[in-house]
Amino acid sequence: MKKKGLVIVESPTKAKTIGKILGESFSVVSSMGHIIDLPQKKLGVDIENKFEPEYVTLTGRQKVVTELKKEAKGKETVYIATDPDREGEAIGWQIKERILNKANILRVTFHEITPSAVKEAFKHPREFDLNMVEAQIGRRILDRIMGYFLSPLLWKKIARGLSAGRVQSVALRLIIEREREIQKFVAREYWEIEAQLAKADSEFSAKLDKIDSQKAEIKNKEEADRLCADIQTQQFRVAQVKKSEKKRYPDAPFITSTLQQDAFNRLRFNANRTMSIAQQLYEGIDIGTDNPVGLITYMRTDSPRVAPEAISEVRDYIARSFGKEHLPEAPNYYKVKKLAQEAHEAIRPTFVSRHPQGLKNFLTPDQIKLYELIYNRFVASQMKPAIYAVTSVAIEAGKYQFNASGSTLIFSGFMAAYAKIDEENAEEQEKEKKNVLPVLAEGELLELLKLLPSQHFTKPPARYSDSSLIKALEEDGIGRPSTYAPIIYTLILRDYTRRIKGYLNPTELGFKVSDLLVEYFPKIIDVKFTAAMEEELDQIEEGTLKRLKVLEDFYAPFKVSLEFAQGNIKKEVITTDQVCAQCGKPMIVKWGRRGKFLSCSDFPTCKNSKSITSGVKCPQEGCGGELIERRSVRGFFYGCSNFPKCTFTSRALPEDKE
């Protein structure tokens, strides 16, 4: 049977899934991602000629190009079904324009890889959206210009092999600024006083809130003890009882940033791991008789919009599974942020009928965890709010006012969609169990059982995690759904920051790189400037702004800063008190691929170098060596300076026992 159509997608998994959906009348092949890009070893942008890009076939991809041309030969129509975002549009356009160059090439997009969605998309192919392509080309050129010109400055000042990126440099700046806040932070002592009270046989606690109508601020133990002594003499009386209902509304279905945040907070998945698993769920997984099928919609999106048919399906499911009392009269709709891509949908299960419990035999543990997170969030998003009965009590003890509160869940609403109560609710319910309020009336006297003063210290701001950094980037308008995970991955790969116990700790190298960029490029490495650039890229996609205008507006101030930096940056030389064992000259600190090391100051005449030890003795008995920080494909670790004689390694630095 002659196949009438060729379909080109990015990945082999996606090709396999779509191939089974479309059947034997189509050939479905993979481009293996990008094929055409700017050259790797030169700028590839003609700045003097309206920033015209130079495109080349990527190294090692010529075989793919040959295969695509061979597959396209004789086909009636070629369909480009790359991902439905700017990058996918640009990949497809490059294939059309620079590889196949045929007239009968059409664009097909879908946001879920299911039989109905894919077949419907092929009924309505379209031409390429050149505004989307222009926006992606603009982003690529901006990133190339910054990386190409800034990286050599880092080589000149610090070490060869370093790199700087337009958005990653701003993300690094945020991490560095947070670390400096932590370093400058001075903890402040404060105390709280809690009263254990009783009415008849019921006990509960209340916290000191005000003294003489002013907010209670207790600075030290002496002050706390003095207040406790005075409070002990007072009579406790109920001054006010307020009863109300509090509604807790469901969250919107996931978009890329909120999925990455929730996956970190609940599952401890970093952003890269989350997106890798989500890609697997989107592209298709064998689930028995329906194999393979995409289980979730496209995972790079900034829109909480949901297709009407999906809303109809989930509302039917809610009514059947939880009862009509959990179903709102009209669907819940969620606010779309400015410049979100409206054509996209939220991340949701492709079929609500595919409950996580029924897929456990087909998915890996990580896949089922992430799918369950997405599934529950989507179902919950179309349910009624949970309702709590809240009681707040003000208690007077002379000039002192204590407050007590408690809440009881009276209608589960959307919370019924979660198989397990989330951590936040678990904490709330635990507090309620510890402090169940009896029925109280204004004017009632209460018995003081004891006072519990407690010491506390203010805490520094937390280091960024994947979750909180992505949230900060999104709130500041920096980056887009496809860039969050790569930004963090690149910062770690370059050793500008390290992920320790889930949090991003900047390295000494990270500080040096960020400080240099901020010193010489304060406007370019600025949060507001970068956010404005992102908005302008969005406007190119909307067709309201031209790519050339954006590039010209960026390059003019960048060139001024660049020329100043090129004329003023000098190599940093850090001399140590150690001398070269071969020539006697001072040893200096240098940076290499594996971190800091000591090099002879007379290099290249003398090429002697040695590692910088941690100062911690190797714990192997009788070794006598010191531990050195080393780097492998799995990350950083500590190894003995006597390697290969001693092969001790450790992920963490043991304490020096001497």
MOBEL-V567951 format. One record per run of one state. SS is the DSSP state (helix for helix, strand for strand, loop for the rest). FROM is the first residue (numbers start at 1). TO is the last residue. Records with the same first field share a line. If there is no record, write none. Layout:
BEGIN
SS=FROM-TO  FROM-TO
END
This chain:
BEGIN
loop=1-4  10-11  23-25  31-35  39-44  47-51  54-54  58-61  73-76  81-85  101-104  108-114  124-125  127-129  158-165  185-188  200-201  212-213  216-217  219-220  232-235  249-253  255-255  268-270  284-284  286-287  291-292  294-295  297-307  323-323  327-346  348-348  350-355  360-364  382-385  398-399  412-412  418-422  435-444  458-464  476-483  494-496  501-502  507-507  521-526  543-546  569-573  580-585  593-594  601-608  612-612  618-625  633-634  641-648  651-658
strand=5-9  26-30  36-38  45-46  52-53  55-57  77-80  105-107  126-126  189-199  202-211  214-215  218-218  236-248  254-254  285-285  293-293  296-296  347-347  349-349  386-397  400-411  445-457  465-465  497-500  503-506  574-579  586-592  595-600  609-611  613-617  626-632  635-640  649-650
helix=12-22  62-72  86-100  115-123  130-157  166-184  221-231  256-267  271-283  288-290  308-322  324-326  356-359  365-381  413-417  423-434  466-475  484-493  508-520  527-542  547-568
END
